[in-house]
């Protein structure tokens, strides 16, 4: 439920969960970041959604309820059509045997229009309760059975005519066809599982469907091989792709609405040995920009990043492999800098996040709209800040450098392993060393690690063998390094990393480690993990670094100098977050090797 800033302030004061100084600081940040106070309160772990909902229920004198989805009879919940229940986040969970009083839980009981509409559907003999959004969504899953069961019901698994692989009829891909229902179900369940990508991959005997959840691919379905043609054709129709072109890759895009929220799906088709593979990236268009702190920036990395954003010109580069969160980082940065007195223009492939007030342009190679040509056009639009989706060639790199030299602040991404390798990569693209030294302000290297589910994570005392393994894996030494790590952990704790978890280290070594609870059965938690957080290294272009660039130094030399200048490496950042219970040692090692 969206609660106004004024009421949130009253609730915090009444409950005593935050001091007047904390409330004032949160209000100031809300104004500065243009974000709801409620969102910041939850993000900073001042109070969780359940606490706020209970406090609001007491304030508004609305009964609060915690639903157990297992206790809701199917004949009761079905009195409200699923479409209406999901639209208004409302669940009918009980009907009294005597009197027939109906008990309705809603996320937002103040929505008079929703209440009136539902009462017209089920009758006015209704008592209304308030519940948390997560609790409502969990209960709404009672409308659904097992995805495999539903898919088996809509797919004609008995079809024996293999001609369907080549010859797809109009009836096969119509709106009301089993294939269309199959596609809708696959998309819906992917979104409700918080998947970031969907992979539909034809195999010799079946069609494999996999979701990427929290960065890890998981097989969720195997569909009959004989539906592959119609299935891919249906997705191509939605994406406005050529259904008769199977020899070359194609890219498209379409939008769907699930649970009252709009999602954009970026579609890519690729010819493979057994047919065509489809990959779909899911983008939540209702997502709001998040702060650098909530992305996982802290300490010296946050300091260097904030300083770079205050520069009137220059380049800030974000590096990492595909799926490491580079676009999200740039989206957040641009949202921070997006004010009415600043002209921000972007050239992207494709436009992933739409930012109000920002001029966003998508490349179109067929029409001659490449990154280089698009950037030339942007420079004639009098921008203050430019974002280039990706630097892929020397021409784009050179134009970006020239833009930085002529008074623009330029942001872009580059595919390199870490921050230090970015600078030699620019040299390899033909950029003169003195231009790199004078324009690049900071380089970010990043990865995404799975986040431990805070309500189920477990702390444990590691054995001596485990301690020695951590020392070896992270190249630590006894003594000074542990004092350094301990001081870093104390700063991380002071900046809110890991919440109220106790310190895991002292000046002598590691006392505590964290692990996932694989038995965690809470909704949206996967093997004890829920969501992801970034690990970062931010290389500031200091005078010693500039001298190394001018001398065509190697990435190892630049990395060593960066550490000497105070840079915290990705592995060190990951280690601190693992010590604070944000993730695990295994996760950090898994992604830092990519």
C-alpha positions in Angstrom: 0.0 0.0 0.0 1.2 3.5 -0.9 1.2 5.6 2.3 1.7 9.3 2.1 4.9 10.9 3.4 3.0 12.9 6.0 1.3 9.7 7.5 4.6 7.8 7.3 6.2 10.5 9.4 3.4 10.3 12.0 3.6 6.5 12.1 7.4 6.6 12.7 7.0 9.1 15.5 4.1 7.2 17.1 5.8 3.8 17.0 9.1 5.1 18.2 11.1 3.0 15.7 13.0 6.1 14.5 14.3 9.2 16.3 13.4 12.7 15.2 16.9 13.1 13.7 16.5 9.9 11.7 13.1 11.0 10.4 14.5 14.4 9.4 17.4 12.7 7.5 15.0 10.4 5.7 12.7 13.2 4.7 15.7 15.2 3.4 16.8 12.1 1.3 13.3 11.6 0.0 13.2 15.1 -1.3 16.7 14.9 -2.7 16.1 11.6 -4.5 12.4 12.3 -5.3 11.4 9.0 -3.8 8.5 8.1 -1.4 9.4 8.2 2.2 7.8 4.8 2.7 10.2 3.3 0.2 13.3 4.7 1.9 12.1 3.6 5.4 11.8 0.0 4.2 15.1 0.2 2.2 17.0 1.6 5.2 15.5 -1.1 7.3 14.1 1.5 9.8 10.8 -0.5 9.6 9.6 -3.3 7.3 6.5 -3.4 5.2 4.7 -5.5 7.8 5.5 -3.1 10.7 4.3 -0.1 8.6 1.1 -1.8 7.5 0.3 -2.8 11.1 1.0 0.8 12.3 -1.2 2.2 9.5 -4.0 -0.2 10.4 -3.9 1.0 14.0 -3.8 4.6 12.8 -6.7 4.2 10.4 -8.6 1.8 12.7 -8.7 -0.9 10.0 -8.3 -4.5 11.3 -5.0 -6.1 10.3 -4.7 -9.7 9.1 -1.9 -12.1 8.3 -3.3 -14.6 5.8 -2.2 -18.2 5.6 -2.8 -19.2 2.0 -3.2 -22.9 3.0 -6.2 -22.0 5.1 -8.2 -20.3 2.3 -10.9 -22.6 0.8 -10.8 -22.7 -3.0 -14.6 -22.2 -3.2 -14.3 -19.0 -1.1 -11.4 -17.3 -2.9 -13.0 -18.1 -6.3 -16.1 -15.9 -5.5 -14.0 -13.0 -6.8 -12.8 -13.6 -10.3 -9.0 -13.9 -10.5 -8.7 -10.9 -12.9 -10.4 -8.6 -10.4 -8.6 -10.0 -7.4 -5.2 -9.4 -9.0 -6.2 -6.0 -10.3 -7.1 -4.7 -6.8 -4.8 -7.0 -4.7 -7.8 -8.3 -2.8 -8.5 -11.8 -1.4 -11.7 -13.2 0.0 -10.5 -15.6 2.6 -13.5 -16.5 4.8 -17.3 -16.6 4.8 -19.1 -17.1 8.1 -21.4 -20.1 8.3 -23.9 -18.0 10.2 -25.0 -14.7 8.7 -22.8 -15.2 5.6 -20.4 -12.3 6.5 -17.6 -12.2 4.0 -14.1 -11.4 5.1 -12.0 -9.5 2.5 -8.3 -8.7 2.8 -6.9 -5.8 0.7 -3.6 -4.1 0.2 -5.3 -0.7 0.0 -8.7 -0.6 1.8 -8.7 3.2 1.2 -9.3 2.6 -2.5 -13.0 3.4 -2.4 -13.5 2.6 -6.1 -12.0 -0.9 -5.7 -14.1 -1.6 -2.6 -17.3 -0.5 -4.3 -16.5 -2.6 -7.4 -15.7 -5.7 -5.4 -18.9 -5.3 -3.3 -20.9 -5.1 -6.4 -19.4 -8.4 -7.4 -19.8 -10.3 -4.1 -22.3 -8.3 -2.1 -22.1 -5.6 0.6 -22.1 -8.0 3.5 -18.4 -7.7 3.7 -15.8 -7.0 6.5 -12.6 -5.4 5.1 -9.1 -6.0 6.5 -5.7 -4.8 5.5 -2.7 -7.1 4.7 0.8 -6.6 3.4 1.3 -6.7 -0.4 3.5 -9.8 -0.1 0.9 -11.6 2.0 -1.8 -10.7 -0.5 0.3 -11.9 -3.5 1.1 -15.1 -1.8 -2.6 -15.8 -1.2 -3.5 -14.9 -4.8 -1.4 -17.9 -5.9 -4.3 -20.0 -4.7 -5.9 -19.2 -7.9 -3.2 -21.1 -9.7 -2.2 -24.7 -9.7 1.1 -26.2 -10.8 2.4 -24.5 -13.9 3.2 -27.9 -15.5 -0.3 -29.1 -15.0 -1.8 -25.9 -16.6 0.6 -26.2 -19.5 -0.3 -29.8 -20.0 -4.0 -28.8 -20.1 -3.5 -26.2 -22.9 -0.9 -28.0 -25.0 -2.1 -30.8 -27.3 0.6 -33.3 -26.2 -1.0 -36.0 -28.3 -0.4 -34.2 -31.6 1.5 -36.6 -33.8 1.7 -34.5 -36.9 5.3 -33.4 -37.1 4.5 -31.2 -40.0 3.7 -28.6 -37.4 7.4 -28.0 -37.0 7.5 -26.5 -40.5 4.0 -25.6 -41.4 2.4 -23.3 -38.8 -1.3 -22.5 -39.5 -3.1 -19.3 -38.6 -5.2 -21.2 -36.1 -2.0 -22.4 -34.3 -1.0 -18.9 -33.3 -4.4 -17.2 -32.9 -5.2 -15.3 -29.7 -7.3 -18.0 -28.3 -5.2 -20.9 -29.4 -3.5 -23.4 -26.9 -0.1 -22.1 -28.1 -1.1 -18.5 -27.2 -2.2 -19.6 -23.8 1.0 -21.5 -23.3 3.1 -18.4 -24.1 0.9 -16.3 -21.7 1.4 -18.9 -18.9 5.2 -19.0 -19.5 5.4 -15.2 -19.3 3.2 -14.9 -16.3 5.0 -17.5 -14.3 8.4 -16.1 -15.2 7.3 -12.6 -13.9 5.8 -14.1 -10.7 9.0 -16.0 -10.1 11.0 -12.7 -10.5 12.9 -14.1 -13.4 15.1 -11.7 -15.4 15.3 -13.8 -18.5 13.3 -16.6 -20.3 15.1 -19.1 -22.5 13.1 -21.3 -24.9 15.6 -23.8 -26.4 14.6 -26.5 -28.9 16.3 -29.9 -28.3 16.2 -33.0 -30.4 13.2 -34.6 -28.5 11.7 -31.6 -26.5 11.6 -27.9 -26.0 13.5 -26.8 -22.9 12.2 -23.7 -21.0 14.6 -22.1 -18.5 14.2 -19.1 -16.3 17.2 -17.0 -15.0 16.3 -16.2 -11.3 18.8 -14.2 -9.3 21.4 -14.8 -12.0 21.1 -18.6 -12.0 19.4 -20.5 -14.9 16.8 -23.1 -13.8 14.9 -25.5 -16.0 11.1 -25.1 -15.3 9.4 -26.9 -18.1 9.9 -29.4 -21.0 7.3 -28.9 -23.7 6.5 -31.3 -26.6 8.9 -31.0 -29.5 6.0 -30.8 -32.0 4.9 -27.4 -30.7 8.2 -25.6 -31.3 7.2 -24.1 -34.6 3.9 -22.6 -33.4 5.4 -21.5 -30.1 8.2 -19.5 -31.7 5.9 -18.1 -34.3 3.6 -16.8 -31.6 6.4 -15.1 -29.8 7.6 -13.6 -33.2 4.1 -12.2 -33.9 4.0 -10.5 -30.4 7.5 -9.1 -31.0 6.7 -7.9 -34.6 9.4 -10.2 -36.1 9.3 -12.0 -39.4 7.9 -15.5 -38.8 9.1 -16.9 -42.1 12.7 -15.8 -41.5 14.5 -18.6 -39.6 18.1 -18.3 -41.0 19.2 -15.1 -39.4 19.0 -13.6 -35.8 16.2 -11.2 -35.1 15.5 -8.7 -32.3 12.1 -7.4 -31.2 10.2 -6.1 -28.2 6.7 -6.2 -26.8 4.8 -5.3 -23.6 2.5 -7.2 -21.3 0.6 -6.4 -18.1 0.7 -8.8 -15.1 -0.7 -8.0 -11.7 -1.4 -4.4 -12.6 2.2 -3.7 -13.6 3.5 -3.3 -17.1 6.6 -5.2 -18.3 8.6 -4.9 -21.5 10.2 -8.0 -23.0 13.2 -7.7 -25.2 13.2 -10.7 -27.6 16.1 -12.2 -29.4 15.9 -15.1 -31.8 18.9 -17.2 -32.9 19.1 -20.1 -35.3 20.6 -23.2 -33.7 21.1 -26.8 -34.7 17.6 -28.0 -33.6 15.6 -24.9 -34.8 15.4 -21.4 -33.3 16.3 -20.4 -29.8 14.4 -17.6 -28.1 15.8 -15.5 -25.3 13.6 -12.8 -23.6 14.8 -10.2 -21.1 12.1 -9.0 -18.7 12.1 -5.3 -17.8 9.8 -4.0 -15.2 8.8 -0.6 -16.6 7.3 0.5 -13.2 10.7 0.1 -11.5 11.8 3.3 -10.0 15.4 4.4 -9.9 17.3 3.3 -6.8 20.1 5.1 -5.0 23.7 4.1 -5.3 23.6 2.9 -1.7 20.7 0.5 -2.3 22.6 -0.9 -5.3 25.5 -1.8 -3.0 27.8 1.1 -3.2 29.5 2.1 0.1 32.8 3.3 1.5 35.5 4.6 -0.8 33.7 3.3 -3.9 30.6 5.4 -3.0 32.8 8.4 -2.3 34.7 8.2 -5.6 31.4 7.7 -7.5 29.7 10.7 -5.9 32.7 12.8 -6.7 32.7 11.8 -10.3 29.0 12.7 -10.6 29.8 16.3 -9.6 32.3 16.8 -12.4 31.2 19.2 -15.1 32.7 17.1 -17.9 34.7 13.9 -18.5 33.9 10.2 -18.8 32.6 7.7 -16.3 32.8 4.1 -17.6 31.0 1.0 -16.2 32.5 -2.4 -17.0 31.4 -6.0 -16.5 30.1 -9.0 -18.4 26.5 -9.3 -19.8 24.0 -9.4 -17.0 26.2 -7.7 -14.4 23.8 -4.7 -13.8 25.7 -2.1 -15.9 22.5 -0.6 -17.4 20.8 -0.5 -13.9 23.8 1.4 -12.5 23.6 4.0 -15.4 19.9 4.2 -15.0 20.2 5.1 -11.4 23.0 7.6 -12.0 21.1 9.4 -14.8 18.0 9.5 -12.5 20.1 11.2 -9.8 21.4 13.8 -12.3 18.0 14.3 -14.0 16.9 17.8 -13.1 14.9 20.3 -15.1 18.0 22.5 -15.7 20.0 19.7 -17.3 19.7 18.3 -20.8 20.4 14.5 -20.8 20.5 12.6 -24.0 21.2 8.9 -24.5 21.9 6.5 -27.4 21.1 2.9 -26.5 20.6 -0.5 -28.0 17.9 -1.1 -27.0 16.3 1.5 -24.7 15.8 -0.7 -21.6 14.6 1.7 -19.0 12.5 4.8 -19.8 13.4 7.8 -17.7 10.9 10.8 -17.7 12.6 14.0 -18.8 15.5 12.2 -20.6 15.9 12.2 -24.4 16.4 8.5 -25.2 17.3 7.3 -28.7 17.6 3.7 -29.9 20.1 2.6 -32.5 18.9 1.2 -35.9 21.7 -0.3 -37.9 19.5 -0.9 -40.9 18.6 2.7 -41.1 22.2 3.8 -40.5 21.6 4.8 -36.9 24.7 3.4 -35.3 26.2 4.4 -31.9 28.7 6.6 -33.8 26.1 8.3 -36.0 23.7 8.7 -33.2 26.3 10.3 -31.0 27.2 12.8 -33.7 23.5 13.8 -33.9 23.3 14.0 -30.1 26.2 16.5 -30.0 24.1 18.8 -32.2 21.3 18.7 -29.6 23.1 20.8 -27.0 23.3 18.1 -24.3 24.9 18.6 -20.9 25.1 14.9 -20.1 25.4 12.0 -22.7 24.9 8.3 -22.1 26.2 5.9 -24.7 24.8 2.4 -24.2 28.0 0.7 -25.1 31.4 1.6 -26.6 31.9 -1.2 -29.2 34.4 0.3 -31.6 37.1 2.9 -31.9 34.9 5.4 -33.7 32.4 5.5 -30.9 35.1 5.6 -28.3 36.8 8.6 -30.1 33.5 10.5 -30.4 32.8 9.9 -26.7 36.3 11.2 -25.7 35.8 14.3 -27.9 32.4 14.9 -26.3 34.1 14.7 -22.9 36.8 17.1 -24.0 34.2 19.7 -25.2 32.4 20.2 -21.9 30.0 17.2 -21.7 29.7 14.6 -19.0 29.7 11.2 -20.7 28.6 7.9 -19.3 29.0 4.6 -21.1 29.6 0.8 -20.6 32.5 -1.3 -21.8 32.8 -5.1 -21.8 36.0 -5.8 -19.8 36.8 -8.0 -16.8 37.5 -5.3 -14.3 38.0 -1.6 -13.9 41.8 -1.6 -14.6 41.5 -3.5 -17.9 39.2 -0.8 -19.2 42.0 1.8 -19.8 44.3 -0.5 -21.9 41.1 -1.5 -23.8 40.6 2.2 -24.8 44.3 2.3 -25.9 43.6 -0.8 -28.0 40.7 1.0 -29.7 43.1 3.7 -30.8 42.5 6.4 -28.3 45.6 8.5 -27.5 47.0 8.0 -24.0 46.9 11.7 -23.1 43.2 11.9 -24.1 42.4 8.9 -21.8 44.3 10.4 -19.0 42.6 13.8 -19.3 39.0 12.7 -19.9 38.3 9.5 -17.8 37.2 10.5 -14.3 36.4 7.0 -12.9 35.9 3.4 -14.0 33.5 1.1 -12.3 33.9 -2.7 -12.4 30.9 -4.7 -11.1 29.2 -8.0 -10.7 25.9 -9.1 -9.2 25.8 -11.7 -6.4 22.7 -13.4 -5.0 21.5 -11.9 -1.7 21.0 -14.0 1.4 17.4 -14.0 2.5 17.7 -12.1 5.8 14.9 -13.9 7.6 16.4 -17.3 7.1 20.2 -16.7 6.7 22.4 -18.6 9.2 25.6 -17.6 10.9 28.1 -20.2 12.0 31.6 -20.4 13.4 34.0 -21.5 10.7 36.6 -24.2 11.3 40.3 -23.4 11.2 40.4 -25.1 7.8 37.7 -22.9 6.5 39.4 -19.7 7.8 42.6 -20.7 6.1 40.7 -21.4 2.9 39.2 -17.9 3.0 42.6 -16.4 3.7 44.0 -18.2 0.6 41.1 -17.5 -1.7 41.1 -13.7 -1.0 44.9 -13.4 -0.8 44.8 -12.2 2.8 47.7 -12.3 5.2 47.7 -12.6 9.0 48.0 -9.4 10.9 47.7 -6.2 9.0 45.3 -7.4 6.4 42.9 -8.5 9.1 43.1 -5.2 10.8 42.3 -3.6 7.4 39.4 -6.0 6.8 38.1 -5.4 10.3 38.1 -1.6 9.8 36.3 -2.0 6.5 33.7 -4.2 8.1 33.1 -1.6 10.9 32.7 1.1 8.2 30.3 -1.1 6.2 28.3 -1.7 9.4 28.1 2.0 10.1 26.8 2.6 6.6 24.1 0.0 6.9 25.6 -2.9 5.0 24.1 -6.1 6.5 21.6 -4.3 8.8 22.0 -5.1 12.5 24.1 -8.2 12.0 27.0 -8.3 14.5 30.6 -8.0 13.4 32.1 -11.1 11.9 35.8 -10.2 12.4 38.2 -8.7 14.9 41.7 -7.5 14.5 43.0 -11.1 14.6 40.8 -12.8 12.1 37.4 -14.2 11.1 35.0 -15.3 13.8 31.7 -15.8 11.9 30.6 -16.6 8.4 27.1 -16.8 6.9 25.3 -19.4 4.7 22.0 -19.8 3.0 19.2 -21.9 4.4 18.3 -24.2 1.6 15.2 -25.3 3.4 13.7 -21.8 3.3 10.2 -22.2 1.8 9.1 -18.5 1.9 7.6 -17.2 -1.3 10.2 -15.7 -3.7 13.1 -17.2 -1.8 15.3 -19.5 -3.9 17.5 -21.9 -1.9 17.9 -19.3 0.8 18.6 -16.4 -1.5 16.3 -13.6 -2.4 17.3 -10.9 -4.9 20.7 -9.6 -5.8 23.2 -7.0 -4.8 26.2 -5.5 -6.6 29.9 -5.9 -5.7 32.0 -3.0 -7.0 35.4 -1.6 -7.6 35.7 2.1 -8.5 39.0 3.2 -10.0 39.7 6.9 -9.6 41.9 8.4 -12.3 44.5 9.8 -9.9 47.8 11.5 -11.0 49.8 8.2 -10.5 47.2 6.4 -12.7 47.5 9.1 -15.3 51.3 8.6 -15.4 50.8 4.9 -15.9 48.4 5.5 -18.8 50.8 7.8 -20.4 53.5 5.1 -20.1 51.2 2.4 -21.7 51.2 0.4 -18.5 49.5 -3.0 -18.2 46.2 -3.6 -16.5 48.1 -5.3 -13.6 50.2 -2.2 -13.0 47.1 0.0 -13.1 45.3 -2.4 -10.7 48.2 -2.4 -8.2 48.4 1.4 -8.3 44.6 1.7 -7.8 44.8 -0.5 -4.7 47.7 1.6 -3.4 45.6 4.7 -4.0 42.9 3.2 -1.8 40.7 1.4 -4.3 38.6 -1.5 -2.8 38.6 -4.4 -5.3 35.5 -6.3 -6.2 36.7 -9.4 -4.3 37.3 -7.3 -1.2 33.9 -5.6 -1.5 32.3 -9.1 -1.9 34.2 -10.4 1.1 33.0 -7.5 3.3 29.4 -8.1 2.2 29.8 -11.8 2.8 31.1 -11.1 6.3 28.1 -8.8 6.9 25.6 -11.5 5.9 24.5 -9.9 2.6 25.8 -12.8 0.6 28.1 -15.8 0.9 31.8 -16.5 0.2 30.8 -19.0 -2.4 28.7 -16.5 -4.3 31.5 -13.9 -4.3 33.9 -16.4 -5.7 31.4 -17.7 -8.3 30.8 -14.3 -9.9 34.2 -12.8 -9.4 35.7 -15.5 -11.6 33.5 -14.5 -14.6 
